Amino acid sequence: METKTHRPRIGIIGGGHLGRIHAKLAKANPHCDLVAVADPFAPSREIIDSQLGVPTCADYRDLRGSIDGAIIATPTFLHHETGSWCLNHGIHTLIEKPIASSLKEAAELVLLAQRNQRTLQVGHVERFNPAWQHVVSQLDLDSVRYLEAAREGTYTGRSTDIGIVMDLMIHDLDLVLQTVQSPVAHVHAYGWSVLGKHEDFAVAGVHFKNGMVGHFRASRISPIAKRTMQIHTDTNVLDVDFATGTVTKTEPVQDVLSGARQADALPAEERSKVKDSLFTNWLSCQETKVEPINAIECEQNEFCRAILNEQPVSVPGEHGYQALELAERILDQIAINRPARHIIPAADQFGKSRAA
């Protein structure tokens, strides 16, 4: 395979909060040339021009012929429209999560990428978080039995076109789907709409056919920000803090793991003292602080390499489809299990559309 040497020309579609982050990074990225940021909202273009000094245009279609790849950071309901246009015009596409507003739209984007032989990458950026990459290197995937994930924060006013399942929980759904190589057996979930028409709080239990169980919690009405996951395997427990880049592995010391020494077999007086030495003589705790990196920058770099060298990406469109599919199943269950006096229009809409 011949390796291209020129830097790909990149355009960014959407000049909001995330689009500006992408633009700032792409402008400084030695692996690409940022051509322009497209956004129909004049104040957004003015901010980009004044703060970043990057060319802008009102209509993304004006980028045709001048870019090799596009980063789509529009509201979710525009992902299909903009993504389809890019792929149909031979433009490699990195589209922010969720991949689309519906499974039908997601499937069409995946098919377009295949037909036009173009990269379709989905912005599940936690895949590039060094804490997660460290966890994956430590995991025996076949021994994962249970996990809990929490992704919570306060209301920011952004991404209000979708609920918390599509906005935050979907990050953890993507991570787990690519870790647990087993089909989903069934899902139960509950959600609560507080500040608008979409759910602001949600919890979900996902049971896989291999017996693994995952519990997920997401909120944008929490006073405390949290991005954590705890993974239980046959031999240890891994605690991940995505925000601080900390991974803690807890596991029994060798003779406890083998069963040669058991606290339950001790006389009552000695058994009562186990708590004083639990995490020294019985359990070993090893904390790893990973070197921080900019995950969005890593995501962009992979996108550029894929354009130049026709390499696969970590999160192709098919993976975005799978995460969206599980998120929709959770929204279905939220619609079914909603209290009589708390109707969540977003979940209700998904439930009705899938039932039809």
Order of alpha helices (4+ residues) and beta strands (2+ residues): beta-alpha-beta-alpha-beta-beta-alpha-beta-alpha-beta-alpha-beta-alpha-beta-beta-beta-beta-beta-beta-alpha-alpha-beta-alpha-alpha-alpha
